[in-house]
Amino acid sequence: MMELPKDITDEMKIRFDSGFDLANRILTEFLDENEYLNHERIIRCVIYLSDGIQSFRHNLSVAKSDPRDVMLFAEYEQIKRVRDFNKSFYENGL
């Protein structure tokens, strides 16, 4: 697995708080098994959509089925793109 950019680890610490180590382990194992999903944009989208470990696992599963789904759910509202997770959380104002 690639080293995660600082904005991603910072956001994971905020969203998962005391569950950060578990979330990081889940992500590492997931990306080791699904290397094609090891892209910053997909990871940011999954994290953005997640509110706790259970939804994090669910969103990773959705990304595995079709990463375009998590990108759509995370970046668009009413068919208008409002976020671009090719950019960091910081650049998106989050």
matplotlib code that plots the C-alpha trace (Angstrom):
import matplotlib.pyplot as plt

x = [0.0, 1.2, 1.9, -1.3, -1.2, -1.4, -4.9, -6.2, -4.6, -5.7, -9.3, -9.3, -8.2, -11.0, -13.7, -12.7, -11.1, -10.2, -11.0, -8.2, -5.9, -8.7, -9.8, -6.2, -5.7, -9.0, -8.0, -4.5, -5.9, -8.6, -6.1, -3.7, -6.5, -7.9, -4.9, -6.9, -8.7, -5.5, -6.1, -6.3, -9.6, -11.3, -9.9, -11.0, -14.5, -14.9, -13.7, -15.9, -19.0, -18.1, -19.5, -17.8, -16.2, -19.4, -20.1, -16.4, -16.5, -19.8, -18.4, -15.2, -17.5, -19.4, -16.1, -15.0, -18.2, -17.9, -15.7, -17.7, -20.6, -18.6, -17.3, -20.8, -22.2, -19.2, -18.7, -22.1, -25.3, -28.4, -26.3, -23.9, -20.4, -19.7, -16.4, -13.4, -11.5, -8.7, -7.8, -7.0, -9.5, -7.8, -8.2, -11.9, -12.4, -13.1]
y = [0.0, 3.5, 5.9, 7.9, 11.7, 13.7, 15.1, 11.5, 10.4, 13.6, 13.1, 9.5, 10.7, 13.2, 10.8, 7.6, 9.2, 6.3, 3.9, 5.3, 2.4, -0.1, 1.9, 2.2, -1.6, -2.2, 0.1, -1.4, -5.0, -3.9, -2.1, -5.1, -7.3, -4.8, -2.9, -1.4, 0.7, 2.2, 5.7, 8.8, 9.9, 6.7, 6.6, 10.2, 9.4, 6.4, 8.3, 11.3, 9.0, 7.1, 7.8, 5.1, 1.8, 0.0, 2.5, 2.6, -1.2, -0.7, 2.0, 0.0, -2.8, -0.4, 0.8, -2.7, -3.4, -0.2, 2.7, 5.1, 4.8, 6.2, 9.0, 9.9, 9.8, 11.8, 14.4, 15.2, 16.6, 16.8, 16.0, 18.9, 18.2, 20.0, 18.3, 17.0, 14.3, 14.3, 17.3, 17.0, 17.4, 20.8, 21.9, 21.0, 23.2, 20.2]
z = [0.0, -0.7, 2.1, 2.6, 2.2, 5.4, 4.6, 4.4, 7.7, 9.4, 8.2, 9.3, 12.8, 12.9, 11.6, 13.5, 16.6, 18.9, 16.1, 13.9, 14.3, 13.5, 10.4, 9.2, 9.6, 7.7, 4.9, 4.6, 4.4, 2.0, -0.3, -0.2, -1.4, -3.9, -5.3, -8.1, -5.6, -4.2, -5.5, -3.3, -4.9, -4.1, -0.6, 0.1, -1.2, 1.0, 4.1, 3.3, 3.2, 6.3, 9.8, 11.9, 11.3, 10.2, 7.4, 6.5, 5.8, 3.9, 1.7, 1.0, -0.1, -2.4, -3.8, -4.5, -6.4, -8.4, -7.4, -9.5, -7.0, -4.0, -6.3, -7.3, -3.8, -2.3, -5.0, -6.4, -5.1, -7.3, -10.4, -9.7, -8.7, -5.4, -4.3, -6.2, -4.3, -6.9, -4.6, -0.9, 1.9, 2.6, -1.0, -0.8, 2.2, 4.5]

ax = plt.figure().add_subplot(projection="3d")
ax.plot(x, y, z, "-o")
ax.set_aspect("equal")
plt.show()
